[in-house]
Amino acid sequence: MNEPLQLTIVGGGMITADQLLPSIYHLQRTGAVGDITICALNSAPLAALRDDPGLAAAFPGQRFIPRPSFDQPADRQFPGLYREVLAGMPKRQAVVVAVPDHLHYETVKAALAADQHVLSVKPLVLRHAEALEIEAVARERGLFVGVEYHKRFDRRSLVARRAYREGRFGSFAMGEAKLIEPYYYRSSNFQNWFTVDRTDPFTYIGCHYVDLVYFITGLRPVEVSLQGVRGRFPNGNEGFLWSHGRVRWENGALLSVVNGLGYPDLAAGSNDQGLVMFCEGDGRSGMIRHDDHDRGVGYAYLDGTGPGGSHFNYVSPDYLKLVPWDGPGFRPVGYGYDSVEASILTMARIEAAVRGMDPARSLAERRRLLAEVDARGIIATPANSAVNEQVVEAARESILSDGTTVKIG
Ligand SMILES: NC(=O)c1ccc[n+]([C@@H]2O[C@H](COP(=O)([O-])OP(=O)(O)OC[C@H]3O[C@@H](n4cnc5c(N)ncnc54)[C@H](O)[C@@H]3O)[C@@H](O)[C@H]2O)c1
């Protein structure tokens, strides 16, 4: 039996509420995770997590340690508190990074400096050099860094990867990916950080499908061009609300990537997403088509209790749902859970393997196990997914010059 890992989540926003905390609470139930601390910028999101009726119903009696504490004024900000929290943890436990994109670099670095294994939400960082730096520091210290590209754990992605690599489709030639998030995102905390100078829909969610094409095919992207449509958030901040990108791959293939924060709240969505890839074979063509929007489940509710207040909804049982199980409350199922579980259990497995070893042997063994994870390429790590940072960096340069083609590498 592995020792439970103490775990700190830095960031208490939407992704923590929707995916990370439900997954981690369940891992606490199974004994993989011990105490859970959540550190946010201020106490307000922590109180919201504590009072979330969905979490309370699914995980009765389970709690997290809030930093800052609940009795701090809701809006008093503690931007540096996470460093103190990380430094106070025992070595080689688990840190989950779930702060806005532009803060990932400093937070991941602080976690590594505190000798912690890390799982970061995507994108790991916004610059390729930063990803290489993180990879080097983690290798030197024998620490795991996983990047939470959960679409890799969608069963359809895994099936496609295997079949593509068996040569059953031919060579990817032309494709189209789309992910449009709901309009109501514009009224969330996003409006405070999703500004033109920092990010855009391609950087935020387009990267999922770029990573997926790389994950399925093993092809590397070589060139990106990206244009955006600017607009205002409710608080007046200017953001790219829509983006249209084109990625060229090393074999000459092209992928069109359409993203935005604007799927109608009252439509059945709750977002719109999918991937089509046409491939060239010998005297015929192959195709991969994933409809990630309508996964075949449509529910009409009596009241508007669907996402965004919708009455009719295309429900995805595949990403993350809290469902009845043979235990208390509800359990998370789906690739959102599988992805978090894969990284946390890898940390636990590595620590179990080196327990009791002297420091030099432990470091050598941790590095060996980490190299295996990198090589398998299922969990995204800096070593096997830093092409994503190259794409994001090129995409940011391109969108700020309204679509100039930027070469990678
Ligand atoms: N599909 C996906 O993979 C997916 C989906 C949503 C979000 N994300 C990623 O998750 C990250 C967070 O997104 P979100 O939607 O939860 O955003 P959010 O704005 O809802 O939450 C951000 C959180 O970070 C906290 N924070 C900010 N500065 C901090 C600091 N200095 N110390 C501690 N906490 C701090 C805030 O208090 C807030 O709780 C982003 O990088 C985003 O790209 C990924």
The ligand as a MOL file (V3000), in Angstrom:
LIG
                    3D

  0  0  0     0  0            999 V3000
M  V30 BEGIN CTAB
M  V30 COUNTS 44 48 0 0 0
M  V30 BEGIN ATOM
M  V30 1 N -10.0170 22.3960 -20.4740 0
M  V30 2 C -9.0080 22.6360 -19.6360 0
M  V30 3 O -7.9960 21.9440 -19.5990 0
M  V30 4 C -9.1300 23.7910 -18.7370 0
M  V30 5 C -10.3840 24.2880 -18.4680 0
M  V30 6 C -10.4800 25.3890 -17.6310 0
M  V30 7 C -9.3110 25.9530 -17.1520 0
M  V30 8 N -8.0940 25.4440 -17.4350 0 CHG=1
M  V30 9 C -6.8670 26.1030 -16.9720 0
M  V30 10 O -6.9160 26.2030 -15.5640 0
M  V30 11 C -6.3090 27.4430 -15.1540 0
M  V30 12 C -7.2640 28.1510 -14.2350 0
M  V30 13 O -8.4850 28.3140 -14.9190 0
M  V30 14 P -9.8380 28.5560 -14.1500 0
M  V30 15 O -10.8930 28.4210 -15.1700 0
M  V30 16 O -9.9190 27.7370 -12.9220 0 CHG=-1
M  V30 17 O -9.6440 30.0970 -13.7970 0
M  V30 18 P -10.3410 30.9610 -12.6640 0
M  V30 19 O -10.0860 32.3700 -13.0630 0
M  V30 20 O -11.7340 30.4890 -12.4160 0
M  V30 21 O -9.4880 30.6160 -11.3350 0
M  V30 22 C -8.1630 31.0380 -11.1330 0
M  V30 23 C -7.8060 30.8030 -9.6750 0
M  V30 24 O -6.4320 31.1400 -9.4770 0
M  V30 25 C -6.3230 31.7700 -8.2230 0
M  V30 26 N -5.1140 32.5830 -8.1710 0
M  V30 27 C -4.7620 33.6480 -8.9490 0
M  V30 28 N -3.5760 34.1530 -8.5360 0
M  V30 29 C -3.1690 33.3880 -7.4970 0
M  V30 30 C -2.0430 33.4190 -6.6300 0
M  V30 31 N -1.0780 34.3320 -6.7620 0
M  V30 32 N -1.9670 32.4920 -5.6320 0
M  V30 33 C -2.9340 31.5590 -5.4820 0
M  V30 34 N -4.0370 31.4910 -6.2810 0
M  V30 35 C -4.1490 32.3990 -7.2620 0
M  V30 36 C -7.5910 32.6000 -8.0970 0
M  V30 37 O -7.8510 32.8840 -6.7160 0
M  V30 38 C -8.6190 31.6500 -8.6950 0
M  V30 39 O -9.1330 30.8280 -7.6750 0
M  V30 40 C -5.9570 28.1940 -16.4330 0
M  V30 41 O -4.6020 27.9710 -16.7150 0
M  V30 42 C -6.8010 27.5330 -17.4860 0
M  V30 43 O -6.2150 27.5760 -18.7740 0
M  V30 44 C -7.9870 24.3490 -18.1990 0
M  V30 END ATOM
M  V30 BEGIN BOND
M  V30 1 1 1 2
M  V30 2 2 2 3
M  V30 3 1 2 4
M  V30 4 1 4 5
M  V30 5 2 4 44
M  V30 6 2 5 6
M  V30 7 1 6 7
M  V30 8 2 7 8
M  V30 9 1 8 9
M  V30 10 1 8 44
M  V30 11 1 9 10
M  V30 12 1 9 42
M  V30 13 1 10 11
M  V30 14 1 11 12
M  V30 15 1 11 40
M  V30 16 1 12 13
M  V30 17 1 13 14
M  V30 18 2 14 15
M  V30 19 1 14 16
M  V30 20 1 14 17
M  V30 21 1 17 18
M  V30 22 2 18 19
M  V30 23 1 18 20
M  V30 24 1 18 21
M  V30 25 1 21 22
M  V30 26 1 22 23
M  V30 27 1 23 24
M  V30 28 1 23 38
M  V30 29 1 24 25
M  V30 30 1 25 26
M  V30 31 1 25 36
M  V30 32 1 26 27
M  V30 33 1 26 35
M  V30 34 2 27 28
M  V30 35 1 28 29
M  V30 36 1 29 30
M  V30 37 2 29 35
M  V30 38 1 30 31
M  V30 39 2 30 32
M  V30 40 1 32 33
M  V30 41 2 33 34
M  V30 42 1 34 35
M  V30 43 1 36 37
M  V30 44 1 36 38
M  V30 45 1 38 39
M  V30 46 1 40 41
M  V30 47 1 40 42
M  V30 48 1 42 43
M  V30 END BOND
M  V30 END CTAB
M  END
